[in-house]
Amino acid sequence: MAEGARYHLGPGLGAVLLALLLAGCATQKIYFVEDDAPAYARDGRTGPLLALTQAFGGALSPVVRNLAAPHGELIYREGLTEFVKSELKPLDIVLVRSRPALTRALITSHFTHAIVWLGTEDEMRHAGALSLPQVRPFTKELAAGRPVLESAGDAVRLSPFSELIDVDEIVILRLRNRGAQWQRAKYAALFEYLGTPFDYNFDVRDGARLTCAELIAIVFPELGIPVRFARGRYAIIPDDIARIAVDGSPHISVRRYIRPDTPQSYAVGVSSDVRAILTAPQPSG
């Protein structure tokens, strides 16, 4: 697509985009437990909203991603970079509320993205991760400053640290470390999925593609992240990852919740602050 034309859709695609936006915003925070999905979904049939995104989601995805604010609220807060780096441990799961964007409006969750912090090169080397066959092909990228693993854009990828802080809110979740063998197994699993296409349908039953939350659910099955029904499809909701942590899971806990305070500073909250802002599945009926 030529530069300067990226936001100019034809009438057909423009109508589809508007339909997606309206459908998403109308049910932005509404989702249900898996058992409360409508009969057509339980029978394995595809509803109109999922069919629409299956047909046009790939074409619209780059356009929708570009409809975003230039930066998140936290990016320029004094001392934030140093504080976040000091708090992170290898294999922490970081949930963020992404900067204002059309994609954020279409996600049925307060926290809109899930990231894995891989750690520094020294930390990965100490864990024996850099010598793993799944990791070795990516050592140059890691050395170039890409210690974040996420499913975003077009695929599961390595990203720079700025992906963690160019956002509106941050929750650092700490997994129970079960030792070096456990760490290496998790690194191997994460890197195995690098390059997997992004699931722009947000459909957990599409095994060929992965959203950020689907990736977490697969690599960390001990968390028991539930499947929900949202906007016409079965999905993994990022808020559920935080909910497991605040509900006292033996596998994961809230380390820090970081949000804007004054225009120049940030505030650090606790688990109860996270609980207060999470979305929740609606009751049946």
BAVOTI-702717 format. One line per field, with one value per residue: residue in three letters; x, y, z of N, C-alpha, C in turn. Coordinates in Angstrom, 3 decimals, decimal comma. Example, Ala and Ser with C-alpha at 12.3 -4.5 7.8 and 13.67 -1.06 7.14 Angstrom:
<sites>
aa	c(ala	ser)
n.c1	c(13,190	12,850)
n.c2	c(-5,690	-2,250)
n.c3	c(7,800	7,080)
ca.c1	c(12,300	13,670)
ca.c2	c(-4,500	-1,060)
ca.c3	c(7,800	7,140)
c.c1	c(13,200	12,900)
c.c2	c(-3,300	0,030)
c.c3	c(7,800	7,870)
</sites>
This chain:
<sites>
aa	c(met	ala	glu	gly	ala	arg	tyr	his	leu	gly	pro	gly	leu	gly	ala	val	leu	leu	ala	leu	leu	leu	ala	gly	cys	ala	thr	gln	lys	ile	tyr	phe	val	glu	asp	asp	ala	pro	ala	tyr	ala	arg	asp	gly	arg	thr	gly	pro	leu	leu	ala	leu	thr	gln	ala	phe	gly	gly	ala	leu	ser	pro	val	val	arg	asn	leu	ala	ala	pro	his	gly	glu	leu	ile	tyr	arg	glu	gly	leu	thr	glu	phe	val	lys	ser	glu	leu	lys	pro	leu	asp	ile	val	leu	val	arg	ser	arg	pro	ala	leu	thr	arg	ala	leu	ile	thr	ser	his	phe	thr	his	ala	ile	val	trp	leu	gly	thr	glu	asp	glu	met	arg	his	ala	gly	ala	leu	ser	leu	pro	gln	val	arg	pro	phe	thr	lys	glu	leu	ala	ala	gly	arg	pro	val	leu	glu	ser	ala	gly	asp	ala	val	arg	leu	ser	pro	phe	ser	glu	leu	ile	asp	val	asp	glu	ile	val	ile	leu	arg	leu	arg	asn	arg	gly	ala	gln	trp	gln	arg	ala	lys	tyr	ala	ala	leu	phe	glu	tyr	leu	gly	thr	pro	phe	asp	tyr	asn	phe	asp	val	arg	asp	gly	ala	arg	leu	thr	cys	ala	glu	leu	ile	ala	ile	val	phe	pro	glu	leu	gly	ile	pro	val	arg	phe	ala	arg	gly	arg	tyr	ala	ile	ile	pro	asp	asp	ile	ala	arg	ile	ala	val	asp	gly	ser	pro	his	ile	ser	val	arg	arg	tyr	ile	arg	pro	asp	thr	pro	gln	ser	tyr	ala	val	gly	val	ser	ser	asp	val	arg	ala	ile	leu	thr	ala	pro	gln	pro	ser	gly)
n.c1	c(0,849	0,588	2,446	0,693	-1,735	-2,725	-4,921	-7,134	-9,881	-11,783	-15,325	-16,603	-14,824	-14,613	-17,206	-17,337	-15,361	-16,529	-18,791	-17,578	-16,404	-18,651	-20,032	-18,153	-17,810	-20,342	-20,510	-18,370	-17,355	-18,593	-18,857	-19,015	-19,076	-17,688	-19,612	-21,963	-22,203	-23,956	-26,352	-25,718	-22,968	-22,058	-22,768	-20,887	-21,099	-20,475	-20,956	-22,346	-20,671	-18,100	-17,685	-17,516	-15,138	-13,353	-13,470	-12,616	-10,773	-7,948	-7,238	-8,012	-6,610	-3,909	-4,656	-6,389	-4,629	-3,054	-4,644	-4,258	-3,241	-0,193	1,513	1,566	0,241	2,136	4,736	6,585	7,034	8,862	11,640	10,458	11,370	13,712	12,610	10,775	12,492	14,024	12,225	11,455	11,633	13,094	10,863	8,574	5,133	3,667	1,006	-0,645	-2,408	-3,011	-1,932	-4,363	-6,487	-8,093	-8,082	-7,985	-10,534	-11,985	-11,457	-12,478	-11,755	-10,113	-7,290	-5,290	-3,281	-0,827	2,388	5,591	8,365	11,596	14,016	17,398	20,321	22,369	20,886	19,354	21,386	22,463	20,357	20,576	19,283	20,128	21,547	19,736	18,236	15,959	16,238	18,750	18,804	17,958	19,663	21,099	19,114	18,256	20,607	20,627	18,831	16,134	14,251	11,679	8,885	6,148	2,835	1,928	1,141	1,868	2,626	3,932	6,623	9,916	10,528	11,407	12,256	10,679	8,087	6,913	6,497	5,428	2,660	-0,604	-1,159	0,371	0,792	2,762	3,230	4,151	5,430	5,478	8,605	9,965	12,482	15,613	15,281	12,549	12,453	13,988	12,377	10,133	11,218	11,990	9,486	8,225	9,888	9,538	7,179	7,682	7,148	4,679	1,580	-0,337	-3,456	-5,881	-8,567	-9,158	-9,894	-10,032	-10,234	-8,985	-6,351	-4,080	-3,198	-2,275	-3,304	-2,015	-2,838	-3,685	-1,269	-0,011	-1,746	-1,249	1,516	1,762	0,108	-0,484	-1,701	-4,389	-6,135	-9,284	-11,612	-13,614	-16,747	-16,978	-18,038	-19,017	-17,295	-15,169	-12,836	-9,742	-9,447	-7,554	-7,816	-8,507	-6,131	-4,926	-6,913	-6,702	-4,293	-4,878	-6,729	-5,429	-3,845	-1,595	0,327	0,894	1,306	0,503	2,926	3,578	1,523	1,243	0,429	-0,645	0,002	0,536	1,040	3,756	4,555	4,262	2,094	2,201	0,423	-1,410	-2,431	-5,208	-5,992	-5,768	-7,708	-10,014	-10,432	-10,820	-12,539	-15,407	-16,972	-20,353	-23,467	-25,424	-28,341)
n.c2	c(-1,191	2,201	4,907	7,277	6,493	4,718	4,845	5,008	3,501	1,467	1,758	-0,714	-2,123	-0,150	-0,098	-2,620	-2,385	-0,406	-1,823	-3,867	-2,327	-1,154	-3,429	-4,518	-2,472	-2,333	-4,545	-4,410	-4,950	-7,301	-10,669	-14,284	-17,317	-20,395	-22,449	-21,058	-20,259	-19,525	-21,757	-22,301	-21,966	-23,876	-26,074	-26,110	-24,390	-21,429	-18,084	-14,915	-12,662	-13,699	-14,945	-12,697	-11,460	-13,502	-13,410	-10,814	-9,939	-10,311	-8,551	-6,114	-5,881	-4,616	-1,947	-1,328	-1,584	0,654	2,722	4,354	6,008	7,975	7,316	5,577	6,480	6,154	6,310	8,483	8,910	9,907	8,047	5,603	3,564	2,574	1,660	-0,368	-2,195	-2,934	-4,409	-6,608	-10,135	-13,055	-14,645	-13,478	-12,683	-10,052	-7,952	-5,490	-2,404	-1,293	1,520	4,092	2,945	1,673	-1,105	-1,612	-0,862	-2,962	-5,200	-7,389	-6,728	-5,268	-5,151	-5,377	-6,697	-9,274	-10,118	-11,725	-11,440	-12,079	-11,818	-10,668	-11,091	-12,244	-13,383	-15,255	-16,834	-17,848	-19,458	-21,430	-21,135	-19,955	-21,838	-23,649	-25,534	-24,398	-21,730	-20,827	-19,957	-17,339	-15,734	-13,494	-11,573	-11,315	-10,313	-7,888	-6,416	-7,308	-8,387	-9,197	-11,269	-11,754	-12,108	-10,311	-7,686	-9,203	-11,753	-14,166	-12,851	-11,421	-8,528	-5,068	-3,596	-1,327	-1,992	-2,800	-0,523	1,584	2,250	2,372	1,248	-1,116	-4,459	-6,526	-9,894	-12,608	-15,759	-18,917	-20,109	-23,066	-24,070	-24,667	-26,550	-26,365	-23,670	-23,799	-25,475	-23,864	-21,682	-23,046	-23,841	-21,348	-20,161	-21,980	-21,247	-18,901	-16,869	-17,951	-17,225	-14,273	-14,333	-12,806	-13,161	-13,720	-16,205	-18,960	-21,540	-21,752	-23,354	-22,736	-20,172	-17,581	-15,544	-13,098	-13,840	-16,447	-17,692	-17,531	-19,183	-21,677	-22,165	-22,001	-24,045	-24,803	-22,694	-22,778	-21,192	-19,967	-20,669	-18,398	-17,036	-14,638	-11,899	-13,460	-15,619	-18,265	-17,501	-16,415	-14,374	-11,579	-10,377	-12,530	-13,821	-12,119	-12,291	-14,889	-14,645	-12,712	-14,073	-15,809	-17,932	-20,728	-20,709	-18,261	-14,748	-11,295	-8,945	-6,171	-3,317	-0,815	2,480	5,631	8,675	11,700	14,133	13,788	11,572	8,179	5,750	3,055	0,191	-2,431	-5,908	-5,837	-3,484	-4,162	-6,178	-4,617	-3,407	-5,278	-6,877	-9,094	-12,278	-12,382	-13,340	-16,217	-16,071)
n.c3	c(0,000	-0,843	0,619	2,539	1,672	3,391	5,100	3,519	2,654	0,394	-0,457	0,169	1,949	3,862	4,907	6,044	8,033	9,639	10,469	11,967	13,994	15,262	16,081	17,818	19,778	20,817	22,380	24,075	26,712	27,300	27,839	28,022	30,003	28,773	28,642	28,359	25,765	22,701	21,099	18,390	18,268	20,088	18,649	16,734	14,589	12,621	13,488	12,254	12,891	13,438	10,979	9,374	10,264	9,634	6,883	6,206	8,066	7,799	5,711	6,771	9,127	9,180	8,711	10,835	12,997	12,648	13,436	15,937	18,994	19,173	21,345	24,536	27,807	29,830	28,823	28,965	31,662	34,458	35,463	34,999	33,218	34,485	36,893	36,093	34,818	37,010	38,466	36,985	36,359	34,818	32,536	33,538	33,208	31,553	31,658	29,767	29,405	26,401	24,383	23,454	20,906	17,931	17,953	20,696	21,466	20,510	21,999	24,487	27,295	30,118	30,370	27,533	26,208	26,325	27,399	27,371	29,414	28,678	29,946	30,665	28,537	30,070	32,160	30,752	29,747	32,135	32,921	31,084	28,717	26,289	24,911	24,007	21,348	20,200	20,773	19,891	17,085	17,339	18,740	17,875	17,509	20,154	21,311	20,062	21,447	22,003	24,136	24,656	24,247	22,207	20,826	18,255	15,895	12,984	13,721	16,140	17,881	18,567	20,500	21,287	24,534	24,839	24,139	26,466	28,002	26,542	26,913	28,535	31,063	33,339	34,399	36,269	36,409	38,391	37,899	39,571	40,145	39,177	39,058	37,210	35,128	34,618	33,766	31,371	29,846	29,494	28,074	25,730	24,752	24,302	22,313	20,332	19,167	17,810	15,002	14,387	12,883	13,688	15,372	14,063	14,129	16,721	17,690	19,548	18,704	16,333	15,415	13,955	14,264	16,624	19,334	21,690	24,291	23,879	23,335	25,859	27,313	26,147	26,546	29,277	30,700	33,283	34,523	33,942	32,320	31,502	28,778	27,028	25,708	23,355	21,496	19,343	19,148	20,470	22,948	24,522	27,271	28,160	30,740	32,336	32,925	34,754	36,701	37,674	39,003	41,043	42,478	44,110	43,102	43,234	41,338	40,141	40,717	41,537	40,985	40,555	39,939	37,683	37,008	35,478	37,287	38,362	35,679	35,212	36,646	37,957	39,520	41,889	42,302	44,064	44,401	45,001	43,752	41,102	40,923	41,151	38,691	36,747	34,057	33,843	33,226	32,046	33,643	32,686	30,625)
ca.c1	c(0,000	1,411	2,443	-0,308	-3,028	-2,990	-6,198	-8,213	-10,519	-12,886	-16,627	-16,909	-14,014	-14,970	-18,444	-17,019	-14,652	-17,505	-19,613	-16,768	-16,261	-19,913	-20,318	-17,227	-18,066	-21,637	-20,344	-16,955	-17,000	-19,547	-18,500	-19,692	-18,311	-17,769	-20,855	-23,096	-22,194	-25,235	-26,454	-25,045	-21,535	-21,845	-22,943	-19,754	-21,374	-19,873	-21,905	-22,058	-19,572	-16,852	-17,553	-17,097	-13,716	-12,611	-13,427	-11,969	-9,846	-6,578	-7,055	-8,221	-5,756	-2,895	-5,289	-6,899	-3,487	-2,511	-5,562	-3,854	-2,501	1,230	2,181	0,793	0,373	3,261	6,020	7,533	7,053	10,227	12,119	9,672	12,194	14,587	11,797	10,237	13,605	14,458	11,193	11,227	12,406	12,879	9,601	7,403	4,072	3,320	-0,228	-0,684	-3,512	-2,298	-2,288	-5,682	-6,476	-9,309	-7,977	-8,335	-11,992	-12,599	-11,044	-13,372	-10,884	-9,445	-5,933	-5,512	-2,141	-0,026	3,767	6,511	9,694	12,532	15,168	18,605	21,146	23,062	19,915	19,019	22,571	22,548	19,307	20,845	18,327	20,754	22,079	18,636	18,116	14,861	16,638	20,008	18,654	17,495	20,580	21,460	18,000	18,311	21,757	20,317	17,907	14,735	14,028	10,236	8,247	4,725	2,105	1,443	1,405	1,510	3,088	4,683	7,888	10,728	10,334	12,228	11,712	9,692	6,745	6,391	6,231	4,724	1,296	-1,322	-1,064	1,213	0,762	3,800	2,791	5,307	5,162	6,249	9,771	10,143	13,861	16,247	14,675	11,257	12,730	14,416	11,211	9,278	11,901	11,893	8,110	7,966	10,608	8,967	6,045	8,073	6,744	3,286	0,772	-1,233	-4,861	-6,687	-9,958	-9,292	-10,682	-9,156	-10,360	-8,127	-5,068	-2,964	-2,824	-2,289	-3,269	-1,079	-3,359	-3,682	0,111	0,202	-2,531	-0,622	2,851	1,615	-1,176	-0,735	-2,539	-5,803	-6,854	-10,538	-12,106	-14,867	-17,413	-17,005	-18,184	-19,271	-16,260	-14,525	-11,645	-9,027	-9,549	-6,371	-8,146	-8,571	-4,793	-4,783	-7,872	-6,114	-3,259	-5,442	-7,558	-4,608	-3,284	-0,249	1,233	1,175	0,866	0,740	4,136	3,384	0,551	1,773	-0,535	-0,300	-0,366	0,580	1,524	5,168	4,905	3,418	1,756	2,357	-0,680	-1,302	-3,339	-6,607	-6,234	-5,964	-9,019	-11,092	-10,623	-10,968	-13,840	-15,821	-18,025	-21,726	-24,249	-26,271	-29,716)
ca.c2	c(0,000	3,395	5,805	8,328	5,912	3,585	4,959	5,221	2,237	1,528	1,744	-2,022	-2,369	0,834	-0,536	-3,762	-1,868	0,251	-2,873	-4,497	-1,397	-1,021	-4,705	-4,672	-1,511	-2,613	-5,627	-4,302	-5,601	-8,379	-12,004	-15,316	-18,542	-21,258	-23,229	-20,189	-19,894	-19,853	-23,129	-22,466	-22,107	-25,183	-27,075	-26,020	-23,513	-20,099	-16,987	-13,879	-11,765	-14,414	-15,118	-11,414	-11,253	-14,504	-13,001	-9,526	-9,565	-10,233	-7,337	-4,917	-5,852	-3,561	-0,633	-1,153	-1,392	2,004	3,704	4,349	7,160	7,763	6,712	5,361	7,519	5,935	6,246	9,531	9,112	9,952	6,892	4,388	2,523	1,979	0,939	-1,598	-3,134	-3,448	-5,290	-7,774	-11,362	-13,869	-15,345	-12,750	-12,320	-8,649	-7,516	-4,042	-1,741	-0,660	2,912	4,185	2,474	0,967	-2,484	-1,666	-0,776	-4,208	-6,297	-7,470	-6,882	-4,031	-5,322	-5,711	-7,381	-10,088	-10,173	-12,466	-10,853	-13,196	-11,562	-10,195	-12,159	-12,931	-14,212	-16,388	-17,703	-18,510	-20,486	-22,423	-20,963	-19,558	-23,017	-24,497	-25,485	-23,494	-20,343	-20,476	-19,162	-15,978	-15,070	-12,164	-10,668	-11,070	-9,442	-6,564	-5,725	-7,728	-9,355	-9,347	-12,183	-11,421	-12,306	-8,972	-7,392	-10,296	-13,065	-14,242	-12,210	-10,775	-7,090	-4,310	-3,292	-0,237	-2,561	-2,951	0,737	2,539	1,773	3,162	0,591	-2,309	-5,381	-7,553	-11,121	-13,470	-17,189	-19,706	-20,691	-24,455	-24,490	-24,458	-27,413	-25,743	-22,474	-24,170	-26,009	-22,736	-20,971	-23,858	-23,776	-20,006	-19,930	-22,889	-20,607	-17,711	-16,925	-18,376	-16,062	-13,682	-14,704	-11,587	-13,519	-13,939	-17,439	-19,936	-22,823	-21,713	-23,835	-22,315	-18,802	-17,352	-14,222	-13,028	-14,595	-17,858	-18,152	-17,728	-20,343	-22,899	-22,371	-22,112	-24,710	-24,921	-21,579	-23,117	-20,017	-20,473	-20,215	-17,618	-16,766	-13,180	-11,333	-14,452	-16,658	-18,708	-16,661	-16,258	-12,965	-11,223	-10,118	-13,786	-14,135	-11,342	-12,774	-16,080	-14,178	-12,025	-15,020	-16,628	-19,118	-21,098	-20,687	-16,917	-13,686	-9,926	-8,326	-4,723	-2,704	0,530	3,305	7,051	9,436	13,061	14,110	13,409	10,443	6,992	5,184	1,606	-0,388	-3,796	-6,888	-5,410	-2,454	-4,879	-6,827	-3,636	-2,914	-6,375	-7,263	-10,415	-12,861	-12,088	-14,538	-16,698	-15,606)
ca.c3	c(0,000	-0,958	1,769	2,407	1,316	4,262	5,791	2,556	2,290	-0,538	0,221	0,729	3,127	4,878	5,549	6,905	9,198	10,504	11,080	13,004	15,106	15,982	16,741	18,933	20,844	21,437	23,349	24,406	27,970	27,550	27,393	28,793	30,187	27,599	28,637	28,038	24,347	22,048	20,584	17,099	18,519	20,716	17,601	15,813	13,454	12,680	13,447	11,250	13,237	13,202	9,536	8,825	10,521	8,870	5,483	5,966	9,126	7,328	4,918	7,595	10,315	9,172	8,790	12,190	13,893	12,488	14,017	17,347	19,489	18,947	22,499	25,741	28,838	30,741	28,148	29,347	33,104	34,965	36,225	34,755	32,604	35,494	37,873	35,512	34,622	38,313	38,994	36,129	36,468	33,619	32,321	34,035	32,267	31,723	31,017	29,591	28,714	25,302	24,101	22,814	19,524	17,530	18,409	22,118	21,580	20,068	22,867	25,645	28,449	30,504	29,861	26,131	25,598	27,242	26,933	28,235	29,558	28,610	30,794	29,994	27,980	31,165	32,876	29,899	29,708	33,433	32,943	30,057	27,623	25,028	24,223	23,547	19,880	19,807	21,040	19,212	15,855	17,616	19,673	17,360	17,836	21,600	21,558	19,519	22,336	21,833	25,218	24,862	23,312	22,145	19,586	17,913	14,494	12,087	14,152	17,393	17,528	19,588	20,431	22,233	25,854	24,758	24,059	27,827	28,705	25,691	27,162	29,542	32,377	33,337	35,525	36,232	37,064	38,679	37,940	40,517	39,489	39,617	38,863	35,917	34,113	34,292	32,967	30,019	29,130	29,104	26,990	24,516	24,261	23,787	21,064	19,333	18,512	17,060	13,601	14,237	12,502	14,683	15,186	13,998	14,412	18,166	17,750	20,191	18,017	15,146	15,902	13,108	14,604	18,070	19,958	22,814	25,430	23,505	23,500	27,299	27,741	25,650	27,130	30,728	30,934	34,719	34,977	33,766	31,818	30,920	27,479	27,115	24,434	23,240	20,154	18,323	19,030	21,695	23,069	25,779	27,659	28,962	32,154	33,087	33,413	35,993	37,699	38,287	39,941	42,218	43,227	45,001	42,466	43,675	40,191	39,640	41,626	41,086	41,532	40,548	39,031	37,436	36,284	35,540	38,483	37,843	34,291	35,136	37,507	37,927	40,819	41,952	43,059	44,575	43,824	45,129	42,738	39,846	40,996	41,030	37,322	35,804	33,552	34,296	32,374	32,441	33,945	31,588	30,648)
c.c1	c(0,884	1,320	1,447	-1,676	-3,476	-4,339	-7,380	-8,757	-11,570	-14,207	-16,941	-16,139	-14,324	-16,230	-18,188	-16,333	-15,611	-18,378	-18,853	-16,652	-17,531	-20,248	-19,423	-17,553	-19,381	-21,511	-18,943	-16,569	-17,927	-19,006	-19,053	-18,760	-18,585	-19,104	-22,076	-23,056	-23,526	-25,181	-25,687	-23,543	-21,222	-21,969	-21,830	-19,986	-20,777	-20,948	-21,470	-20,864	-18,222	-16,632	-17,059	-15,606	-12,859	-12,446	-12,563	-10,905	-8,415	-6,304	-7,138	-7,225	-4,677	-3,475	-5,740	-5,752	-2,934	-3,413	-5,347	-3,188	-1,006	1,940	1,183	1,081	1,635	4,628	7,028	7,587	8,471	10,554	11,414	10,534	13,038	13,788	11,310	11,349	14,066	13,481	11,068	12,179	12,146	11,564	8,422	6,415	3,667	2,042	-0,208	-2,051	-2,850	-2,745	-3,614	-5,595	-7,808	-9,261	-8,347	-9,842	-12,669	-12,241	-11,867	-12,580	-10,316	-7,993	-6,022	-4,360	-1,351	1,342	4,561	7,864	10,692	13,703	16,342	19,351	21,842	22,114	19,527	20,186	22,693	21,527	19,559	19,956	19,012	21,306	20,986	18,511	16,997	15,279	17,832	19,818	18,317	18,451	20,999	20,362	17,995	19,450	21,502	19,289	16,450	14,405	12,566	9,700	6,743	4,136	1,426	1,799	0,926	1,833	3,646	6,108	8,653	10,646	11,220	11,497	10,610	8,267	6,099	5,915	5,526	3,237	0,644	-1,224	-0,253	0,923	1,856	3,317	3,983	4,875	6,002	7,382	10,029	11,543	14,329	15,623	13,329	11,477	13,095	13,245	10,294	9,918	11,768	10,500	7,800	8,612	10,113	7,866	6,417	7,754	5,336	2,425	-0,129	-2,684	-5,735	-8,175	-10,221	-10,130	-9,793	-9,213	-9,621	-6,713	-3,870	-2,456	-2,960	-2,417	-2,255	-1,546	-3,426	-2,288	0,412	-0,518	-1,875	0,689	2,776	0,277	-1,507	-1,603	-4,028	-6,635	-8,126	-10,789	-13,431	-15,532	-17,614	-17,116	-18,223	-18,227	-15,793	-13,165	-11,014	-8,985	-8,339	-6,669	-8,187	-7,204	-4,538	-5,707	-7,337	-5,078	-3,866	-6,312	-6,738	-4,074	-1,910	0,790	1,662	0,619	1,159	1,988	3,974	2,287	0,949	0,791	-0,115	-0,770	-0,464	1,076	2,979	5,501	3,918	3,149	1,891	1,269	-0,416	-2,390	-4,796	-6,950	-6,473	-7,345	-10,148	-11,373	-10,863	-12,406	-14,162	-16,887	-19,397	-22,459	-25,099	-27,678	-29,826)
c.c2	c(1,240	4,244	6,925	7,791	4,870	3,664	5,091	3,884	2,480	1,444	0,399	-2,309	-1,380	0,439	-1,704	-3,298	-1,200	-0,783	-3,570	-3,614	-1,309	-2,301	-4,893	-3,737	-1,793	-3,683	-5,602	-5,074	-6,769	-9,684	-13,000	-16,499	-19,461	-21,993	-22,393	-19,682	-20,259	-21,221	-23,304	-22,666	-23,457	-26,314	-27,027	-25,138	-22,129	-19,036	-15,892	-12,986	-12,441	-14,634	-13,836	-11,182	-12,292	-14,067	-11,760	-9,148	-9,417	-8,960	-6,076	-4,786	-4,777	-2,161	-0,340	-0,879	0,027	3,086	3,729	5,658	6,914	7,064	6,473	6,421	7,376	6,218	7,285	9,783	8,952	8,707	5,589	3,255	1,801	1,157	-0,392	-2,626	-3,735	-4,465	-6,603	-8,920	-12,195	-14,649	-14,714	-12,554	-10,889	-8,365	-6,005	-3,622	-0,891	0,785	2,967	3,848	1,819	-0,477	-2,609	-1,634	-2,100	-5,401	-6,267	-7,698	-5,518	-4,067	-5,950	-6,467	-8,109	-10,341	-11,059	-11,758	-12,013	-13,051	-11,042	-11,386	-12,949	-13,858	-15,439	-17,363	-18,501	-19,640	-21,602	-22,282	-20,687	-20,742	-23,957	-24,422	-24,563	-22,028	-19,912	-19,671	-17,693	-15,201	-13,691	-11,146	-10,327	-10,116	-8,025	-5,809	-6,029	-8,804	-9,621	-10,309	-11,960	-11,904	-10,987	-8,686	-8,535	-11,678	-13,004	-13,799	-11,779	-9,269	-6,377	-4,027	-2,234	-0,759	-2,708	-1,636	1,790	2,203	2,665	2,572	-0,693	-3,139	-6,430	-8,740	-12,061	-14,926	-17,859	-20,412	-22,087	-24,985	-24,373	-25,313	-26,858	-24,509	-22,840	-24,719	-24,884	-21,923	-21,741	-23,767	-22,417	-19,797	-20,855	-22,205	-19,329	-17,893	-17,410	-17,164	-15,578	-14,034	-13,452	-11,881	-13,672	-15,176	-18,555	-21,292	-22,858	-22,086	-23,373	-20,922	-18,606	-15,873	-14,257	-13,893	-16,085	-18,456	-18,432	-18,995	-21,653	-23,188	-22,567	-22,778	-24,858	-23,796	-21,885	-21,945	-20,482	-19,950	-19,501	-17,585	-15,268	-12,771	-12,418	-15,531	-17,102	-18,026	-16,789	-14,767	-12,597	-10,987	-11,399	-14,204	-13,398	-11,870	-14,013	-15,674	-13,553	-12,954	-16,013	-17,904	-19,444	-20,973	-19,281	-15,881	-12,325	-9,395	-6,810	-4,356	-1,243	1,295	4,772	7,685	10,899	13,007	13,673	12,109	9,284	6,541	3,667	1,049	-1,829	-4,665	-6,441	-4,314	-3,096	-5,521	-5,845	-3,221	-4,028	-6,536	-8,678	-10,962	-12,572	-13,392	-14,950	-16,148	-14,107)
c.c3	c(0,000	0,292	1,530	2,058	2,308	4,958	4,833	2,095	1,227	0,204	0,856	1,990	4,234	5,621	6,481	8,176	10,170	11,202	12,203	14,231	15,927	16,731	17,945	20,078	21,553	22,512	23,946	25,663	28,294	26,983	28,391	29,014	29,001	27,514	28,261	26,602	23,719	21,377	19,282	17,294	19,151	19,708	16,556	14,610	13,689	12,559	12,495	11,614	13,026	11,712	8,871	9,049	9,803	7,424	5,263	6,990	8,665	6,562	5,776	8,741	10,276	9,299	10,215	13,166	13,816	13,077	15,532	17,703	19,316	20,096	23,623	26,781	29,678	30,123	28,646	30,857	33,658	35,797	35,924	34,197	33,644	36,495	37,306	35,318	35,948	38,892	38,232	36,441	35,204	33,674	33,064	32,892	32,568	30,942	30,904	29,063	27,645	25,104	23,352	21,324	19,218	18,004	19,880	22,306	21,251	20,948	24,149	26,929	28,809	30,040	28,481	25,488	26,685	26,612	27,881	28,224	29,638	29,572	29,986	29,391	29,078	31,920	32,056	29,809	31,002	33,540	31,934	28,841	26,288	24,246	23,717	22,022	19,397	19,908	20,200	17,933	16,105	18,527	19,186	17,657	19,324	21,929	21,061	20,354	22,092	22,864	25,542	23,817	23,370	20,837	19,273	16,471	13,628	12,633	15,571	17,081	18,771	19,391	21,445	23,544	25,796	24,641	25,431	28,428	27,853	25,699	28,207	30,950	32,230	34,580	35,313	37,059	37,198	38,781	39,022	39,770	40,057	39,310	37,428	34,812	33,664	33,417	31,536	29,201	28,660	27,990	25,681	23,914	23,645	22,423	19,954	18,535	17,767	15,575	13,365	13,893	13,644	14,349	15,218	14,148	15,910	18,456	18,287	19,485	16,679	15,582	15,103	13,457	16,110	18,394	21,095	23,985	25,134	23,680	24,972	27,767	27,319	26,377	28,642	31,076	32,412	35,257	34,833	33,288	31,109	29,514	27,697	25,730	24,350	21,784	19,077	18,169	20,406	21,783	24,448	26,093	28,530	30,441	32,981	33,610	34,724	37,077	38,413	39,328	41,189	43,057	44,052	44,406	43,049	42,567	39,783	40,615	41,008	41,778	41,642	39,565	38,891	36,563	36,360	36,838	38,076	36,398	34,144	35,875	37,330	39,359	40,747	42,858	43,434	43,960	43,889	44,128	41,378	39,822	40,699	39,588	36,304	35,326	34,036	33,364	32,941	32,776	32,748	31,736	30,700)
</sites>
